[in-house]
Amino acid sequence: MPLPAGWKRVLLLLLLLGALVLLASSGAFQSLLAQVLAKAGPIVGEHPFWGAALFVLLSALSAMLAFFSSAVLVPVAIHTWGELACVFLLWLGWILGGACAYGLARFWGRTLVRRLVSAELLARYEERISRHSSWGLVLLFQLAVPSELPGYVLGLARYGLRKYLAILALAELPYAVGTVYLGSSLLARRTFVLLALGVLGILFSAWALYTLRKRLGS
């Protein structure tokens, strides 16, 4: 029996975590990463404002497009600005991306959205999430599914903008913290910490997905 799409995502995350653990323990990868950081750090350091703006912009795009991720830039951002600043910039970018997805869906409509996200996923959740959905259900939705999806669904549903932004900020914060500390563990070659953080994040994501499916009755 084929796995549901949500559980395929959990399996993919497990495979990615395994790959990260292998990379963290690889001397060749660490050497290559050190060379990249040595070259990228001074460039970003010479243009701190534009470097931060570009990182926020790319983070926003990763929150809007399923095929794009800013995660590969996190080690460079940590090396340049430190963990706390990186968490803030990543979080800010994801909030901006979610808000843009919401605005595109609300003001441009379904025709545009279908070009940006899976039509199947869009239809599945559009039937179950509405402007009258409870705050808790929408928060669970934001936590459980790929980050590029909720903004489009809630924009089409004309869910309240202020409520959505509050939910978006709350839901994305733990993921931003987790992503940065995964990147930091990769840089420091803390393999056990990397594995523990990754497993914890995947378990949390799986719990959110399971609970969401149970709430929606599917």
Backbone hydrogen bonds in HBPLUS format (Angstrom, degrees):
<---DONOR---> <-ACCEPTOR-->    atom                        ^
c    i                          cat <-CA-CA->   ^        H-A-AA   ^      H-
h    n   atom  resd res      DA  || num        DHA   H-A  angle D-A-AA Bond
n    s   type  num  typ     dist DA aas  dist angle  dist       angle   num
A0007-TRP N   A0004-PRO O   3.09 MM   3  5.49 120.7  2.45 107.3 121.1     1
A0008-LYS N   A0004-PRO O   3.02 MM   4  6.34 143.5  2.16 152.0 163.4     2
A0009-ARG N   A0005-ALA O   3.16 MM   4  6.49 145.6  2.28 143.7 152.1     3
A0010-VAL N   A0006-GLY O   3.27 MM   4  6.69 147.0  2.39 137.4 145.7     4
A0011-LEU N   A0007-TRP O   2.99 MM   4  6.24 159.5  2.04 145.8 150.7     5
A0012-LEU N   A0008-LYS O   2.85 MM   4  6.10 155.1  1.92 147.3 154.5     6
A0013-LEU N   A0009-ARG O   2.92 MM   4  6.18 153.8  1.99 147.1 154.0     7
A0014-LEU N   A0010-VAL O   3.02 MM   4  6.34 150.9  2.11 146.2 153.9     8
A0015-LEU N   A0011-LEU O   3.01 MM   4  6.34 155.2  2.07 148.7 155.2     9
A0016-LEU N   A0012-LEU O   2.89 MM   4  6.17 155.7  1.95 150.0 157.0    10
A0017-LEU N   A0013-LEU O   2.87 MM   4  6.06 152.4  1.95 145.4 153.1    11
A0018-GLY N   A0014-LEU O   2.97 MM   4  6.24 157.6  2.02 146.4 152.1    12
A0019-ALA N   A0015-LEU O   3.02 MM   4  6.31 152.5  2.10 143.9 151.3    13
A0020-LEU N   A0016-LEU O   2.91 MM   4  6.22 152.5  1.99 147.0 154.5    14
A0021-VAL N   A0017-LEU O   2.95 MM   4  6.25 157.7  2.00 153.8 159.3    15
A0022-LEU N   A0018-GLY O   3.09 MM   4  6.34 158.7  2.14 146.4 151.8    16
A0023-LEU N   A0019-ALA O   2.92 MM   4  6.18 156.6  1.97 147.9 154.7    17
A0024-ALA N   A0020-LEU O   2.80 MM   4  6.01 155.3  1.86 150.1 156.9    18
A0025-SER N   A0021-VAL O   3.24 MM   4  6.46 139.9  2.41 140.5 149.5    19
A0026-SER N   A0023-LEU O   3.07 MM   3  4.98 160.4  2.11 103.2 109.1    20
A0030-GLN N   A0026-SER O   3.08 MM   4  6.28 165.9  2.10 150.4 154.5    21
A0031-SER N   A0027-GLY O   2.97 MM   4  6.12 149.6  2.06 144.1 152.2    22
A0032-LEU N   A0028-ALA O   3.05 MM   4  6.30 157.9  2.10 146.3 151.9    23
A0033-LEU N   A0029-PHE O   2.79 MM   4  6.04 160.5  1.82 156.3 162.2    24
A0034-ALA N   A0030-GLN O   2.94 MM   4  6.06 154.3  2.01 141.5 148.1    25
A0035-GLN N   A0031-SER O   3.13 MM   4  6.41 149.6  2.22 142.6 150.1    26
A0036-VAL N   A0032-LEU O   3.03 MM   4  6.36 157.5  2.08 149.9 155.8    27
A0037-LEU N   A0033-LEU O   2.93 MM   4  6.18 165.5  1.95 155.5 158.9    28
A0038-ALA N   A0034-ALA O   2.93 MM   4  6.03 151.5  2.01 141.5 149.8    29
A0039-LYS N   A0035-GLN O   3.11 MM   4  6.34 142.9  2.25 143.2 151.8    30
A0040-ALA N   A0036-VAL O   2.81 MM   4  5.97 164.0  1.84 156.2 161.4    31
A0041-GLY N   A0037-LEU O   2.86 MM   4  5.48 160.2  1.90 140.4 146.4    32
A0044-VAL N   A0040-ALA O   3.03 MM   4  6.27 169.3  2.04 165.0 167.0    33
A0045-GLY N   A0041-GLY O   2.81 MM   4  5.93 153.9  1.88 150.9 159.8    34
A0046-GLU N   A0042-PRO O   2.98 MM   4  6.14 138.7  2.15 141.9 149.9    35
A0047-HIS N   A0044-VAL O   3.09 MM   3  5.24 137.5  2.27 100.7 112.6    36
A0051-GLY N   A0047-HIS O   2.82 MM   4  5.82 151.8  1.90 156.3 165.7    37
A0052-ALA N   A0048-PRO O   3.01 MM   4  6.07 159.9  2.05 141.7 146.6    38
A0053-ALA N   A0049-PHE O   2.86 MM   4  6.11 158.7  1.91 149.7 156.6    39
A0054-LEU N   A0050-TRP O   2.88 MM   4  5.95 154.9  1.95 141.2 147.6    40
A0055-PHE N   A0051-GLY O   3.02 MM   4  6.24 156.4  2.08 144.5 150.9    41
A0056-VAL N   A0052-ALA O   2.94 MM   4  6.20 160.2  1.98 151.4 156.4    42
A0057-LEU N   A0053-ALA O   2.92 MM   4  6.11 158.6  1.97 145.8 152.2    43
A0058-LEU N   A0054-LEU O   2.88 MM   4  6.10 164.2  1.91 153.2 156.8    44
A0059-SER N   A0055-PHE O   2.92 MM   4  6.06 150.5  2.01 143.7 152.3    45
A0060-ALA N   A0056-VAL O   2.86 MM   4  6.12 149.3  1.96 145.9 154.5    46
A0061-LEU N   A0057-LEU O   2.96 MM   4  6.32 155.0  2.03 148.7 155.1    47
A0062-SER N   A0058-LEU O   3.01 MM   4  6.25 147.9  2.11 140.4 149.0    48
A0063-ALA N   A0059-SER O   3.19 MM   4  6.49 129.9  2.45 137.1 149.3    49
A0063-ALA N   A0060-ALA O   3.06 MM   3  5.17 136.4  2.26  98.5 110.8    50
A0064-MET N   A0061-LEU O   2.99 MM   3  5.05 156.0  2.05 103.4 111.0    51
A0065-LEU N   A0061-LEU O   2.93 MM   4  6.02 143.0  2.07 157.9 166.3    52
A0068-PHE N   A0065-LEU O   3.32 MM   3  5.60 168.2  2.34 112.4 114.9    53
A0073-LEU N   A0070-SER O   2.96 MM   3  5.55 152.4  2.03 116.7 125.1    54
A0074-VAL N   A0071-ALA O   3.07 MM   3  5.31 156.8  2.13 108.3 115.6    55
A0077-ALA N   A0073-LEU O   3.01 MM   4  6.30 158.5  2.06 154.0 160.9    56
A0078-ILE N   A0074-VAL O   2.84 MM   4  6.06 159.8  1.88 161.4 166.3    57
A0079-HIS N   A0075-PRO O   2.97 MM   4  6.09 163.0  2.00 146.7 151.6    58
A0080-THR N   A0076-VAL O   2.96 MM   4  6.11 143.3  2.10 142.7 152.7    59
A0081-TRP N   A0077-ALA O   2.81 MM   4  5.82 174.5  1.82 156.6 158.4    60
A0082-GLY N   A0078-ILE O   2.88 MM   4  4.54 141.4  2.03 121.0 130.1    61
A0086-CYS N   A0082-GLY O   3.10 MM   4  6.14 151.6  2.18 144.4 153.1    62
A0087-VAL N   A0083-GLU O   2.89 MM   4  6.17 156.2  1.95 154.5 160.4    63
A0088-PHE N   A0084-LEU O   3.13 MM   4  6.45 163.4  2.16 150.0 153.6    64
A0089-LEU N   A0085-ALA O   2.93 MM   4  6.17 166.0  1.95 153.1 156.6    65
A0090-LEU N   A0086-CYS O   2.90 MM   4  5.96 165.4  1.92 152.5 156.8    66
A0091-TRP N   A0087-VAL O   2.91 MM   4  5.97 164.7  1.93 151.6 156.4    67
A0092-LEU N   A0088-PHE O   2.82 MM   4  5.96 162.0  1.86 150.8 156.2    68
A0093-GLY N   A0089-LEU O   2.93 MM   4  6.10 157.5  1.98 144.0 150.2    69
A0094-TRP N   A0090-LEU O   2.98 MM   4  6.25 159.0  2.02 150.2 155.5    70
A0095-ILE N   A0091-TRP O   2.97 MM   4  6.22 156.4  2.03 150.2 156.8    71
A0096-LEU N   A0092-LEU O   2.93 MM   4  6.15 163.3  1.96 151.0 155.8    72
A0097-GLY N   A0093-GLY O   2.86 MM   4  6.07 157.9  1.91 149.4 155.8    73
A0098-GLY N   A0094-TRP O   2.90 MM   4  6.08 161.2  1.94 147.1 152.0    74
A0099-ALA N   A0095-ILE O   2.91 MM   4  6.11 159.8  1.95 151.5 157.2    75
A0100-CYS N   A0096-LEU O   2.93 MM   4  6.15 153.9  2.00 147.3 154.4    76
A0101-ALA N   A0097-GLY O   2.91 MM   4  6.15 157.7  1.96 149.7 155.8    77
A0102-TYR N   A0098-GLY O   2.95 MM   4  6.17 159.7  1.99 147.8 153.3    78
A0103-GLY N   A0099-ALA O   2.93 MM   4  6.18 160.9  1.97 146.7 151.8    79
A0104-LEU N   A0100-CYS O   2.85 MM   4  6.07 162.5  1.88 153.9 158.1    80
A0105-ALA N   A0101-ALA O   3.04 MM   4  6.21 164.7  2.07 150.2 154.1    81
A0106-ARG N   A0102-TYR O   2.89 MM   4  6.05 161.3  1.93 152.5 158.4    82
A0107-PHE N   A0103-GLY O   2.96 MM   4  5.93 163.3  1.98 150.6 154.5    83
A0108-TRP N   A0104-LEU O   2.80 MM   4  5.29 144.9  1.92 137.3 146.2    84
A0109-GLY N   A0105-ALA O   3.12 MM   4  4.86 139.4  2.29 110.7 120.5    85
A0113-VAL N   A0109-GLY O   3.40 MM   4  6.63 167.6  2.42 146.6 150.2    86
A0114-ARG N   A0110-ARG O   2.98 MM   4  6.07 159.3  2.02 157.4 159.9    87
A0115-ARG N   A0112-LEU O   2.98 MM   3  5.47 150.4  2.07 112.1 121.2    88
A0116-LEU N   A0113-VAL O   2.89 MM   3  5.20 154.5  1.95 111.8 120.3    89
A0117-VAL N   A0113-VAL O   3.12 MM   4  6.32 148.8  2.22 165.1 173.7    90
A0122-LEU N   A0118-SER O   2.95 MM   4  6.11 163.7  1.97 152.3 157.7    91
A0123-ALA N   A0119-ALA O   2.95 MM   4  6.05 162.7  1.98 144.3 148.5    92
A0124-ARG N   A0120-GLU O   2.98 MM   4  6.15 156.3  2.03 146.4 153.5    93
A0125-TYR N   A0121-LEU O   3.12 MM   4  6.34 163.9  2.14 156.1 157.5    94
A0126-GLU N   A0122-LEU O   2.86 MM   4  5.81 146.9  1.97 146.1 156.6    95
A0127-GLU N   A0123-ALA O   3.35 MM   4  6.31 145.8  2.48 141.0 145.2    96
A0128-ARG N   A0125-TYR O   3.02 MM   3  5.10 142.9  2.16 100.5 111.5    97
A0129-ILE N   A0125-TYR O   2.83 MM   4  5.82 142.6  1.97 161.2 167.5    98
A0133-SER N   A0130-SER O   3.12 MM   3  5.32 169.3  2.13 110.9 113.6    99
A0138-VAL N   A0134-SER O   3.08 MM   4  6.37 162.8  2.11 153.9 158.2   100
A0139-LEU N   A0135-TRP O   2.97 MM   4  6.18 154.4  2.04 148.4 155.9   101
A0140-LEU N   A0136-GLY O   2.99 MM   4  6.18 158.7  2.04 145.1 150.8   102
A0141-PHE N   A0137-LEU O   2.87 MM   4  6.10 152.6  1.94 145.8 153.9   103
A0142-GLN N   A0138-VAL O   2.91 MM   4  6.16 155.7  1.97 147.2 152.8   104
A0143-LEU N   A0139-LEU O   2.98 MM   4  6.24 149.8  2.07 147.0 155.5   105
A0144-ALA N   A0140-LEU O   2.94 MM   4  5.99 144.2  2.08 146.9 156.1   106
A0145-VAL N   A0141-PHE O   3.30 MM   4  6.20 164.6  2.32 153.4 153.7   107
A0149-LEU N   A0146-PRO O   3.02 MM   3  5.85 168.1  2.03 129.7 133.4   108
A0153-VAL N   A0149-LEU O   3.16 MM   4  6.39 167.9  2.17 159.8 163.5   109
A0154-LEU N   A0150-PRO O   2.82 MM   4  5.88 173.2  1.83 162.1 164.1   110
A0155-GLY N   A0151-GLY O   2.92 MM   4  5.86 142.6  2.06 135.5 146.0   111
A0156-LEU N   A0152-TYR O   3.01 MM   4  6.17 162.1  2.04 149.0 153.0   112
A0157-ALA N   A0153-VAL O   2.99 MM   4  6.21 146.1  2.11 139.8 150.0   113
A0159-TYR N   A0154-LEU O   2.98 MM   5  5.29 170.3  1.99 158.0 159.6   114
A0158-ARG N   A0155-GLY O   3.09 MM   3  4.96 150.0  2.18  97.4 106.7   115
A0164-TYR N   A0160-GLY O   2.94 MM   4  6.12 158.7  1.99 151.3 158.1   116
A0165-LEU N   A0161-LEU O   2.89 MM   4  6.13 162.9  1.92 157.6 161.2   117
A0166-ALA N   A0162-ARG O   3.11 MM   4  6.28 157.1  2.16 145.1 150.9   118
A0167-ILE N   A0163-LYS O   3.00 MM   4  6.22 161.4  2.04 150.7 155.8   119
A0168-LEU N   A0164-TYR O   2.76 MM   4  5.93 161.6  1.79 153.8 159.8   120
A0169-ALA N   A0165-LEU O   2.94 MM   4  6.06 164.4  1.97 146.9 150.4   121
A0170-LEU N   A0166-ALA O   3.10 MM   4  6.26 161.1  2.14 145.1 150.3   122
A0171-ALA N   A0167-ILE O   2.87 MM   4  5.99 164.5  1.89 155.8 160.2   123
A0172-GLU N   A0168-LEU O   2.99 MM   4  6.00 159.1  2.03 151.6 156.5   124
A0176-ALA N   A0172-GLU O   2.87 MM   4  6.08 151.2  1.96 154.0 162.6   125
A0177-VAL N   A0173-LEU O   2.98 MM   4  6.25 165.6  2.00 160.3 163.4   126
A0178-GLY N   A0174-PRO O   2.90 MM   4  6.01 164.4  1.92 144.9 149.8   127
A0179-THR N   A0175-TYR O   2.87 MM   4  5.95 159.0  1.91 144.9 150.5   128
A0180-VAL N   A0176-ALA O   3.07 MM   4  6.23 163.5  2.10 149.4 153.4   129
A0181-TYR N   A0177-VAL O   3.01 MM   4  6.23 162.8  2.04 152.8 157.9   130
A0182-LEU N   A0178-GLY O   2.89 MM   4  6.03 139.7  2.05 142.6 153.7   131
A0183-GLY N   A0179-THR O   3.00 MM   4  6.26 159.2  2.05 144.8 150.2   132
A0184-SER N   A0180-VAL O   2.81 MM   4  6.09 152.0  1.89 147.2 155.8   133
A0185-SER N   A0181-TYR O   2.98 MM   4  5.98 152.0  2.06 133.5 140.4   134
A0186-LEU N   A0182-LEU O   2.92 MM   4  6.19 147.2  2.02 145.4 155.0   135
A0187-LEU N   A0183-GLY O   2.99 MM   4  6.27 156.9  2.04 146.9 152.5   136
A0188-ALA N   A0184-SER O   2.98 MM   4  6.19 154.1  2.05 145.0 152.1   137
A0189-ARG N   A0185-SER O   2.92 MM   4  5.78 107.3  2.46 132.2 147.4   138
A0190-ARG N   A0185-SER O   2.89 MM   5  4.92 153.5  1.96 144.5 149.2   139
A0189-ARG N   A0186-LEU O   3.28 MM   3  5.04 153.9  2.35  95.6 103.3   140
A0194-LEU N   A0190-ARG O   2.89 MM   4  6.07 162.3  1.92 157.9 163.8   141
A0195-LEU N   A0191-THR O   2.91 MM   4  6.12 159.8  1.95 149.6 154.6   142
A0196-ALA N   A0192-PHE O   2.87 MM   4  6.08 164.0  1.90 151.8 156.4   143
A0197-LEU N   A0193-VAL O   2.86 MM   4  5.99 169.6  1.87 155.7 158.4   144
A0198-GLY N   A0194-LEU O   2.98 MM   4  6.03 159.4  2.02 144.4 150.8   145
A0199-VAL N   A0195-LEU O   2.94 MM   4  6.08 166.5  1.95 153.0 156.3   146
A0200-LEU N   A0196-ALA O   2.98 MM   4  6.11 161.8  2.02 147.1 152.6   147
A0201-GLY N   A0197-LEU O   2.93 MM   4  6.13 160.5  1.96 149.1 154.3   148
A0202-ILE N   A0198-GLY O   2.95 MM   4  6.16 158.1  2.00 150.8 156.8   149
A0203-LEU N   A0199-VAL O   2.87 MM   4  6.04 162.2  1.91 153.3 158.2   150
A0204-PHE N   A0200-LEU O   2.96 MM   4  6.16 155.4  2.02 146.1 153.0   151
A0205-SER N   A0201-GLY O   2.95 MM   4  6.16 158.5  2.00 145.4 151.4   152
A0206-ALA N   A0202-ILE O   2.82 MM   4  6.04 156.5  1.88 149.4 156.1   153
A0207-TRP N   A0203-LEU O   2.85 MM   4  6.05 156.2  1.91 146.2 152.8   154
A0208-ALA N   A0204-PHE O   2.96 MM   4  6.20 161.8  1.99 149.8 154.5   155
A0209-LEU N   A0205-SER O   2.97 MM   4  6.19 156.6  2.03 145.8 152.2   156
A0210-TYR N   A0206-ALA O   2.88 MM   4  6.06 164.8  1.90 151.7 155.9   157
A0211-THR N   A0207-TRP O   2.89 MM   4  6.04 166.2  1.90 154.1 158.1   158
A0212-LEU N   A0208-ALA O   2.89 MM   4  6.00 154.0  1.96 143.5 151.1   159
A0213-ARG N   A0209-LEU O   2.97 MM   4  6.17 167.8  1.99 153.7 156.2   160
A0214-LYS N   A0210-TYR O   2.99 MM   4  6.20 152.0  2.07 144.6 152.8   161
A0215-ARG N   A0211-THR O   2.88 MM   4  6.11 155.7  1.94 147.0 153.6   162
A0216-LEU N   A0212-LEU O   2.88 MM   4  6.12 152.6  1.95 151.8 159.7   163
A0217-GLY N   A0213-ARG O   2.93 MM   4  5.94 117.2  2.34 133.5 148.2   164
A0218-SER N   A0213-ARG O   3.00 MM   5  5.27 157.7  2.05 150.5 153.5   165
A0217-GLY N   A0214-LYS O   3.28 MM   3  5.08 143.7  2.42  92.0 102.4   166
